[in-house]
Amino acid sequence: MSGPAIVIRSVDKTFNPGTRGEVAALETVDLTVAPGEFVSLIGPSGCGKSTVLRLIADLVAPTAGEIEVFGKSAHQARLDRDYGMAFQSAGLFSWRKVARNIELPLELMGWSKADREARSAEMLAMVRLAEFGKHYPWQLSGGMQQRIAIARALSFKPRLLLMDEPFGALDEMTREHMQSELLSLVSDLGTTVVFVTHSISEATFLSDRVVVLSPRPGRIHEIIDVPLGSGRTDDAREEPAFFACSTEIRESLRAIGAAA
Amino acid sequence: MADQRGPVIIDAAANSRLGSVGGWARNLGLVAVAVAVMVVAWEGYKAIGQAIGGTWPGTSVDLPVSPDDLTMPHTWSILGALFEPVQRGSDETLAVFLLKAAAFTFVEAGLGFLIGGLVGLGLAVLMLRSPLLDRALVPWINISQTVPLIALAPIIVTWGRTTFLGDTVSVALIAAYLTFFPVAVNGLVGLKSPSTEKLELMRSYAAPWSKTLIALRFPAARPYLFPAFKLAATLSVVGAIVGEISAGVRGGLGRAILDYAGRYTTGPEKLYAAVLGAALLGLFVFGMANLAEQRLVNEGEEQPR
C-alpha cells in the first residue's frame, strides 16, 4: 500500500498523429497522486482534463511517457479492476433495476448472486437509497441516478475512483449536497479520487490539491494545495480559506486566459 | 453511421407503445371501426356504382373497378362463402379449409422468421465485430433484396427437392430471404446504439467483447430489433405465400389463392375469403411479435405516458 497511487511521467497525447486531424491534446504532463488523496483537474474546455482521466483509466494510450497506477501499468490496473469510474451522465442501464445496475461490475467479476445482492444492499444504504433497489432508473431523479452511478463505481470497493464531471448536469443545491456526500463516502473508504470539473467551488470544496490545466496543448499550469484539511463539512464553504483558495484557482485560470 | 448503410427500416422512437388494459379495449374498438368503415365503403361503392350504371355520370367512361357482383362480391357473400362446403359434396367448410391452409403456411412462415431472424442477428453481430466484413457484406445484403423473390423461389424449391430438405423448409428459406434483411440492418444500428460512456464503462470493468455484447449491446438493441421483428413477421407470411405460389407447393394459403384465382368466374367470394385469410394470418403474426415486444421491451423501462 506504500508508494503513490498514480504516477504520470512526462506524458504526451496526440490524437490522430500524422493525419490532417492531428490534435496535440497533452504535452509533458507530470503528476503524482498519493493514496487517499482527492485531486481535481480543472481547466477550460479542450484542455485535455478528460484525456488525463482516460489515460489513467487505460481507455486511451499515451503517445509518449508512462502512467503507473498502484505501481503497475495503467493497462494492468484496468485488467485488475483497480478503479471505478463515473461520468457526467449517470449511464445507468435502463433495462436493469437499480440494484442490478450496482451489481453489474460484480456480475462481470463473477461474484455469486448472494454476494452481489449483499453488496448492492450495502451500497444502496451507503448512498442512502436503500428503498430504491427494486426501482427502475427512470423512476429516480437525476441526483439519485448519479448516486447510484457512484454506488456502482464503488461497488467492488476499488482503491481509486475516476470521475468525469459527475455532478455537471445537476442543479446547484443537489450538487453541493452530492459533494458533501461523496467526500464522506470516499474518506470512509479511503478511496483515492481523481475528479474532473469545470467548477471552481466544487474543486475547492472537494480537493486536497487542484491541478489547473492550460489548453492546446494541455499542460499543467499550476497545482494548488487546498488548506481546508480532512473531514470537512458544508461549513467549509464559508471559511475564509475556502474563498482564498477559490480566488487562487480563479487567478490561475485567468492567467491562462480561461476565467472571466 | 446509420446513413452510410441505407435507411433504418423503422425509427425506434416512432414506435408507439400501447400496453395498458384501456389501450387494449381502445385498440379493439379501433379495429371494429376500421372494419365497419371498410365494409361501408365497399358496399357504398357497389350500391352507388350500380345505381349509376357502372360509368361516370354523363359519360361512357367506366368506373375504375366495376361494381358488379362478380368483380366485387357483397361482403356478406364473402362471409357466407366461409361457411359453405369448400367443394360440392364436401363436409369441410371453406373456413375450416382456410384455417388448415393458414396453419400450414404459418409453420413455413414461422420457420422462415426464425431462420431469417437468426441469420439477420448473426450478420449484424459479424458486421459489428469486423469493419472489414461490414464493408464486404453491406452491398451483398442490399443487392439480395433487389432480386425478385418470384424468380428465386422456384430455384430454391428445386434445390430443396434434390436434397433432404422438404418443400416446407424450402418455402421457409424463401420467407427467411425476406426476413433477415430488416433484422440485420436495424440490428446493427441497435447494437451500435450504446453511448461511448456506457461502452467505456464496460471497458473500465475489463469486460470482454462477448460480455459487452450480451450485457449492453443486445439489451440496448431491443428497441431497434423489435420493430424489425414485427416487419419480419409480416414479411415471413408474404414470403411463404409467394414461395408457395411460385414453387407450386400444395396445402397452404398460397396454393388456395392460386386455385381460387383460376376459378374466379365461378366463385369470386372464395378468392376474397382466401386473401382475407392471408391478411388475418399476417395480422396474427404481427400481433405475436407486438406482444413479445411489449413483454420484453416495455417492462418498466420508460416512463409510461
Contacts between the chains, C-beta under 8 A, distances in Angstrom:
chain1	res1	chain2	res2	distance
A	54	B	200	7.7
A	57	B	200	7.7
A	57	B	204	5.7
A	59	B	200	5.3
A	59	B	203	6.0
A	59	B	204	6.9
A	78	B	203	7.6
A	78	B	204	6.6
A	78	B	206	5.6
A	79	B	206	4.9
A	80	B	206	8.0
A	81	B	205	6.5
A	81	B	206	6.0
A	83	B	204	7.0
A	84	B	204	7.6
A	85	B	200	7.4
A	85	B	201	6.3
A	85	B	204	4.5
A	87	B	197	4.6
A	87	B	200	7.7
A	87	B	201	7.4
A	88	B	197	7.9
A	89	B	195	7.3
A	89	B	197	5.9
A	91	B	195	7.0
A	91	B	197	4.8
A	91	B	198	5.3
A	91	B	201	5.8
A	93	B	198	7.5
A	93	B	215	8.0
A	93	B	216	7.1
A	93	B	219	6.9
A	94	B	301	4.9
A	94	B	302	7.3
A	95	B	219	4.8
A	95	B	222	7.6
A	95	B	299	7.6
A	95	B	301	5.5
A	104	B	205	7.6
A	104	B	215	7.0
A	105	B	205	4.9
A	107	B	215	7.4
A	108	B	202	7.9
A	108	B	205	4.9
A	108	B	206	7.8
A	108	B	207	4.9
A	108	B	211	5.9
A	108	B	215	7.2
A	109	B	205	7.6
A	136	B	300	4.6
A	136	B	301	6.4
A	138	B	301	7.1
A	138	B	302	6.2
A	138	B	303	5.3
A	162	B	204	7.9
